[in-house]
Amino acid sequence: MGRAIMIGASKGRLVAGGMAVTLGLAAALGGEPRRDDQSRAGARDPQVGKSFRVPYRLTETNHFLVRVRLNGKGPFNFLVDSGAPLLIVGTDTAAKAGLKPRRDRYWTPLDRLDFEGGARLTDLNARVEDPFQLVGMNALGLPGASIDGILGFTILARYRLEIDPSQDRMTWTRLDYHPPDPPTPDMAKGEGPPPAVQAMNAIGPLAKGLAFLMGKQPADEVSPRGFLGVTWSEGNAGGGARLRVKDVLAGSPADAGGIKSGDGITRINNQEVASIKEAQVALAGVIAGDSVTIEVDREHARKRIVVIAGKGL
Amino acid sequence: MRDDTMKRPLARNGNRRPGSIAGMAVAALAVVVVAWPARGARVKAQTPQAVAPAKARVVPFEMLPTNHMLVKARINDKGPYQLVFDLGAPITLLNNRASLAAGVIKADAPRSFLMGMRGEAEVGSLTVGELTATKLPVLVLDHPTLTALAEITGRRIDGIMGFTFFARYKTTIDYKTRTMTFDPIDYEVRNLFKDLPDRLMGSRKARRRIVAPAGLWGMEPGKPSSDLAVPGVMVDRVLAGSAAERGGLRGGDLITQIDGRWTTSTTDIFEAARGVDPGHPADVVVIRAGAEKTLSIRPDPGA
């Protein structure tokens, strides 16, 4: 613990020092020919005016991640970041997607960027690089998901963005607007990465070192809920149970366990259930292979039936 | 369409660099993280959020030559202060000068050794356009990236508006018209400061999460396809008489999308099915015999 604090503090200073120079990320100085927005100004994108419902994930660190495909490869998790000036693709991600950044070019061309939910952009410039926020955050495992890249201004500004954290999707509406790429360092003149970028790159491994001491946070283990194979309805016809089995799918776990159409469900795993909602709650922790005890009213008799939850939905 | 703010006069002179604040939020976060043990685990309980009158408000913003969004805000009826609006920032941050001037902190508040950080404080009211947010938690800190950004742009920059502000609203950002619209919502804004240390210092055990579909589909998904070019999940079995069968799904279909969500893993299938209420049709995109088909499946109430 004491050791971790010391390392933490020294890293803090380095972050403080490093970030001041991180500003060089999108460093200026034009010169390199870029994909020209004007050249295709005549061709209006068919998606202009369309709205897309973009699923997102809010990480534990309050960052928004959306899924994208790069030239059809993926999906990858990208951070929605209006504080970033451009599109950043992590180096591992670029390799997986088959992008080949050139040392003498600041930009790597990207033919196609698809967003989950249907939005699509073509003919883009990406910067392939591992800035601190990708390396550092991934090393700490904080967000509970890998971050593979960053969607900055040159991407986000093409949409009207509606973000409502109480909903599970954002709405992006394509605008007829092509934000220009930021100016870039003149790599053709042999300018190496600016000191700023070098300093920035030094931060990532440090964060990894910190993660080594603190331990990386494991990703959540996600399991699908187990499957029974019954449809049900609520109602009180004839009194007794309020939740009634309508149909039992042939060949389903419920069928194998002996649940019958018309059974009234009174308890699931010892919890009383009087509604569909309560039944869903009672089943919420059930995964494939679990035994589920279901108490039913059948022809005025009470029966306990054990169903082995299966795989499926 | 093109306007003056999109030209980059500063960029041309060669020795100045407009840059990214992208890292700043995270850096601030990192600072919070690393500074935490030193501060002791003093954690303020989450303050109940007060919501502004339930009416959407339009707030203009300015684009800096560095592609950052700048908003004018009044804090505790003082100002205006100039804040960078940042979707990637998990927190709202104010520098020492603005915090002092607006009475967010007192002059004798203790400073940490790091970036003059004074830790968490609360802004009584923050007003942008006609919208006022009250009791807003902020981090008081002189962030070097902000200082540098101010130098580059020649503008005074007093802080960042991040998630803790905008998560109180449905936020609409229109870069073309340079306006944002804030529409109050009922959402409990998670307090990062409260949870993060627990997560960092807490157990390393993976948390388990079970994803339940909202309805009964009547199918058994199998293995995800190994073909990167056609990512999807193969259907092993469709049960007779099920919603999936009625919708035309067949064993051997490769499901690539459900309800607009990509399905490249079993988890994806369940995450998508969680969002489809029983009785509501969902588009399901499959590849069958090499051709793409869009089916409509209406899951039943059931499990």
Chai-1 contact restraints between the chains, C-beta under 6 A:
chainA,res_idxA,chainB,res_idxB,connection_type,confidence,min_distance_angstrom,max_distance_angstrom,comment,restraint_id
A,I5,B,P37,contact,1.0,0.0,6.0,A-B,restraint_1
A,G8,B,V34,contact,1.0,0.0,6.0,A-B,restraint_2
A,K11,B,V34,contact,1.0,0.0,6.0,A-B,restraint_3
A,G12,B,V31,contact,1.0,0.0,6.0,A-B,restraint_4
A,G12,B,V34,contact,1.0,0.0,6.0,A-B,restraint_5
A,G12,B,L114,contact,1.0,0.0,6.0,A-B,restraint_6
A,V15,B,A27,contact,1.0,0.0,6.0,A-B,restraint_7
A,V15,B,A30,contact,1.0,0.0,6.0,A-B,restraint_8
A,A16,B,M115,contact,1.0,0.0,6.0,A-B,restraint_9
A,A16,B,P144,contact,1.0,0.0,6.0,A-B,restraint_10
A,M19,B,G23,contact,1.0,0.0,6.0,A-B,restraint_11
A,M19,B,A27,contact,1.0,0.0,6.0,A-B,restraint_12
A,M19,B,P144,contact,1.0,0.0,6.0,A-B,restraint_13
A,M19,B,T145,contact,1.0,0.0,6.0,A-B,restraint_14
A,A20,B,P144,contact,1.0,0.0,6.0,A-B,restraint_15
A,A20,B,A148,contact,1.0,0.0,6.0,A-B,restraint_16
A,T22,B,G23,contact,1.0,0.0,6.0,A-B,restraint_17
A,L23,B,R17,contact,1.0,0.0,6.0,A-B,restraint_18
A,L23,B,G19,contact,1.0,0.0,6.0,A-B,restraint_19
A,L23,B,A148,contact,1.0,0.0,6.0,A-B,restraint_20
A,G24,B,R17,contact,1.0,0.0,6.0,A-B,restraint_21
A,G24,B,G19,contact,1.0,0.0,6.0,A-B,restraint_22
A,L25,B,G19,contact,1.0,0.0,6.0,A-B,restraint_23
A,L25,B,S20,contact,1.0,0.0,6.0,A-B,restraint_24
A,A26,B,G19,contact,1.0,0.0,6.0,A-B,restraint_25
A,A26,B,S20,contact,1.0,0.0,6.0,A-B,restraint_26
A,A27,B,R17,contact,1.0,0.0,6.0,A-B,restraint_27
A,A28,B,A11,contact,1.0,0.0,6.0,A-B,restraint_28
A,A28,B,R17,contact,1.0,0.0,6.0,A-B,restraint_29
A,A28,B,P18,contact,1.0,0.0,6.0,A-B,restraint_30
A,L29,B,G14,contact,1.0,0.0,6.0,A-B,restraint_31
A,R53,B,G260,contact,1.0,0.0,6.0,A-B,restraint_32
A,P55,B,R261,contact,1.0,0.0,6.0,A-B,restraint_33
A,T61,B,P90,contact,1.0,0.0,6.0,A-B,restraint_34
A,N62,B,P90,contact,1.0,0.0,6.0,A-B,restraint_35
A,N62,B,F163,contact,1.0,0.0,6.0,A-B,restraint_36
A,N62,B,L192,contact,1.0,0.0,6.0,A-B,restraint_37
A,K73,B,L228,contact,1.0,0.0,6.0,A-B,restraint_38
A,P75,B,W262,contact,1.0,0.0,6.0,A-B,restraint_39
A,V80,B,L87,contact,1.0,0.0,6.0,A-B,restraint_40
A,D81,B,A22,contact,1.0,0.0,6.0,A-B,restraint_41
A,D81,B,G88,contact,1.0,0.0,6.0,A-B,restraint_42
A,S82,B,M69,contact,1.0,0.0,6.0,A-B,restraint_43
A,S82,B,D86,contact,1.0,0.0,6.0,A-B,restraint_44
A,S82,B,L87,contact,1.0,0.0,6.0,A-B,restraint_45
A,G83,B,I21,contact,1.0,0.0,6.0,A-B,restraint_46
A,G83,B,A22,contact,1.0,0.0,6.0,A-B,restraint_47
A,G83,B,D86,contact,1.0,0.0,6.0,A-B,restraint_48
A,G83,B,G88,contact,1.0,0.0,6.0,A-B,restraint_49
A,A84,B,S20,contact,1.0,0.0,6.0,A-B,restraint_50
A,A84,B,A22,contact,1.0,0.0,6.0,A-B,restraint_51
A,P85,B,S20,contact,1.0,0.0,6.0,A-B,restraint_52
A,P85,B,N67,contact,1.0,0.0,6.0,A-B,restraint_53
A,E116,B,W262,contact,1.0,0.0,6.0,A-B,restraint_54
A,G117,B,G260,contact,1.0,0.0,6.0,A-B,restraint_55
A,F132,B,G23,contact,1.0,0.0,6.0,A-B,restraint_56
A,Q133,B,A22,contact,1.0,0.0,6.0,A-B,restraint_57
A,Q133,B,G23,contact,1.0,0.0,6.0,A-B,restraint_58
A,Q133,B,V26,contact,1.0,0.0,6.0,A-B,restraint_59
A,F153,B,N67,contact,1.0,0.0,6.0,A-B,restraint_60
A,A157,B,Y175,contact,1.0,0.0,6.0,A-B,restraint_61
A,R160,B,D174,contact,1.0,0.0,6.0,A-B,restraint_62
A,L161,B,I173,contact,1.0,0.0,6.0,A-B,restraint_63
A,E162,B,T172,contact,1.0,0.0,6.0,A-B,restraint_64
A,I163,B,T171,contact,1.0,0.0,6.0,A-B,restraint_65
A,D164,B,K170,contact,1.0,0.0,6.0,A-B,restraint_66
A,D164,B,I185,contact,1.0,0.0,6.0,A-B,restraint_67
A,P165,B,A167,contact,1.0,0.0,6.0,A-B,restraint_68
A,P165,B,Y187,contact,1.0,0.0,6.0,A-B,restraint_69
A,S166,B,I185,contact,1.0,0.0,6.0,A-B,restraint_70
A,S166,B,Y187,contact,1.0,0.0,6.0,A-B,restraint_71
A,L175,B,K176,contact,1.0,0.0,6.0,A-B,restraint_72
A,Y177,B,K176,contact,1.0,0.0,6.0,A-B,restraint_73
A,P183,B,R8,contact,1.0,0.0,6.0,A-B,restraint_74
A,P183,B,A11,contact,1.0,0.0,6.0,A-B,restraint_75
A,G215,B,R204,contact,1.0,0.0,6.0,A-B,restraint_76
A,P218,B,A206,contact,1.0,0.0,6.0,A-B,restraint_77
A,D220,B,R207,contact,1.0,0.0,6.0,A-B,restraint_78
A,D220,B,R209,contact,1.0,0.0,6.0,A-B,restraint_79
A,E221,B,A206,contact,1.0,0.0,6.0,A-B,restraint_80
A,E221,B,R208,contact,1.0,0.0,6.0,A-B,restraint_81
A,V222,B,R209,contact,1.0,0.0,6.0,A-B,restraint_82
A,V222,B,V211,contact,1.0,0.0,6.0,A-B,restraint_83
A,V222,B,T267,contact,1.0,0.0,6.0,A-B,restraint_84
A,S223,B,I210,contact,1.0,0.0,6.0,A-B,restraint_85
A,P224,B,V211,contact,1.0,0.0,6.0,A-B,restraint_86
A,P224,B,T266,contact,1.0,0.0,6.0,A-B,restraint_87
A,P224,B,F270,contact,1.0,0.0,6.0,A-B,restraint_88
A,R225,B,I210,contact,1.0,0.0,6.0,A-B,restraint_89
A,R225,B,A212,contact,1.0,0.0,6.0,A-B,restraint_90
A,L228,B,A303,contact,1.0,0.0,6.0,A-B,restraint_91
A,V230,B,G302,contact,1.0,0.0,6.0,A-B,restraint_92
A,T231,B,L216,contact,1.0,0.0,6.0,A-B,restraint_93
A,T231,B,D300,contact,1.0,0.0,6.0,A-B,restraint_94
A,T231,B,G302,contact,1.0,0.0,6.0,A-B,restraint_95
A,W232,B,G302,contact,1.0,0.0,6.0,A-B,restraint_96
A,L249,B,G218,contact,1.0,0.0,6.0,A-B,restraint_97
A,L249,B,L239,contact,1.0,0.0,6.0,A-B,restraint_98
A,L249,B,S242,contact,1.0,0.0,6.0,A-B,restraint_99
A,A250,B,A240,contact,1.0,0.0,6.0,A-B,restraint_100
A,G251,B,L239,contact,1.0,0.0,6.0,A-B,restraint_101
A,S252,B,L239,contact,1.0,0.0,6.0,A-B,restraint_102
A,I276,B,P301,contact,1.0,0.0,6.0,A-B,restraint_103
A,L283,B,A303,contact,1.0,0.0,6.0,A-B,restraint_104
A,A284,B,A212,contact,1.0,0.0,6.0,A-B,restraint_105
A,K311,B,E220,contact,1.0,0.0,6.0,A-B,restraint_106
A,G312,B,E220,contact,1.0,0.0,6.0,A-B,restraint_107
A,L313,B,P213,contact,1.0,0.0,6.0,A-B,restraint_108
A,L313,B,W217,contact,1.0,0.0,6.0,A-B,restraint_109
A,L313,B,A273,contact,1.0,0.0,6.0,A-B,restraint_110
